[in-house]
Amino acid sequence: MKRCCAIRNLIVASAVSFLPVPGAGIPLEEQPDYTIRSDVRLVLLDVSVKDRKGRNVSSLSKDNFKVFEDGRRQPIQVFAADDVPVTVGILVDESFSMRPKRDSVLAAAQTFIEESNPRDEVFILNFNDKVTRGLPGPLLFSGDAQQLSNALHRGVPEGKTALNDAVVAGLKQLEMGKLDKKTLVVISDGGDNASECKRREMLDRVVGSAATIYTIGLYDTNDPDRDPGILRALARISGGEAYFPESPPDTIPVCRRIARDIRTRYTVGYVPQVGSGANALRHIRVHADATGHGKLTANTRKSYRYDEISSQKKQNPTLD
């Protein structure tokens, strides 16, 4: 039991995260790759496992996994499969174009809350031209279903879409949460056309965050602002998934699927080997196999950048 608690303290929600020694940092970059330095000792992968039918597979053990970096198998140092509570933000597009879809979206968000771990700490952000908190007053998080339902319905569908601002605000509020795992669920029907924050700045913040982001795009075929690419990028960079339901009512089973995926993800950690030079791209592959489950698919980040600092430079900080 003590071992499980210790492992929980290492868990962060992004698809690949790094446990540093004190003072180590992860710089922001425009490209969707984390950079780790040679004073960082542990790579943590957030892994979902599905069978041939796309169903989440739980109850696997450490022995069911193999991790490869640049084709070389890595000893697994950390493993966790617990359904731990998360800090989660639900970001709901309340632009004018969402008006005909709103009832389905709110029902889907409510389904997500009901299907999630009851110990989650949850917040709601409604966004159109501006981003507004759904919860009342100074309350940042809640686990109360009625309170969260009221927060979902507080938005008014009008104006444009400040998607970038909403994601940045969501990441900032996640940092105020007490739980180790951080997740955002973003529901929108269009690209950004109202934010003060530029896309590059927003993506840099995503790269530097420990959050997993799930996105749901509800697009009209003739919408000039539709931008499925940015929703795919948010999910890919953070290790989440992007969904594009065919109709608004289909958002409900998608939210149920996301809640299930969050609760059944595995944390797999290994120590990266020193070498291969500065800013080297390292490729990751995770393989899962278990008797009686057929072919399994393990999904996690596929690569990261390793920036090696020579031991001589660390010992003599005057060297450039």
C-alpha positions, 0 to 999 in steps of 0.5 A: 500500500505504501508503495502504491502511494509513493508511485501516485506521487510521481504521476503526472497526466501528460503523455510523456513527463519527466521527474527532475532533480531539484532545479531541473527545468523543461523548456518550452518549444514551438514543436510538440516535443518535450526536451529533457536534460541529462540531470533528469532521471525518469521518463513517465509515460501515460499509456492507454491500452485498447483491444481490437474493438477499441475497448479499454483494457484494465487490470494489466500488470507491469509484466504485460508491458515492454518499453523501447527507446530507439529500438532498445528495450528499457527496464520499467522502473515505475508502474501504476494502474490505479484509478486515481482522481484527477484535476480536470477542467471542462472547457465549453465553447459558448460562441453563437454558432454553438446555440443549436448544439448546446443541449447535446454538449451540456448533456455530454459534459454532464455525462462525463462528470457522472462517469468520472472518478467521484473524487475528481476535483472539477472546474468549468470554463465557458468561452466565447469572446471571453473566458468565464468561470462557471463555478460561483465566486472564489470556488475553483473546484468542485466534486458536487454534481449539482454545482457543476451542472449549474456551472455548465448552464451558466454560459450564454451562447453568443459572440465568437470563439476565444479558443487559445485564451480558454486553453491557457486559462484552463492550464493555469487553473489546473496548476492550482489543483491539489491532485497529481494528474491534470486533464482538460476536456475541450469542446468546440465547433470552430477555430479561434477567431477572438483570442488575445493569446496567439496560437504559438504562445498557447501551444508553448504552454501546452508543451510545458504543461503536465496536462493531458488534453482531450478535444471534441470538434463539432464542425458544420461543413460550411463553417469558415472558421473550422480548424480540426488541425488545432484540436488534433495538435492539442491532443497529440502534443499532450498525449490525449485524443481528438474526437470528431462526432458526426452529430451533436448527440454523438458527443454523449458517448464520446464523453463517456469514452473519455471518462473511461479512458482517463480512469484506466490509463497506466503510468509506466516509467523508465530511466533514459540512457545518457548519450546521443548528443544535444537535442537528440530526438528519441523514439518511444514504443510501448508494447502491451500483451496479455493472454486472452485479450488478443491484439492490444494497442498501447497508445502514448507519445511516440518521441521526445527530445533529449538535451545532454549537458556534459558532466564537465559543464555541470562541474564547471559552470564557467564553461560556455 
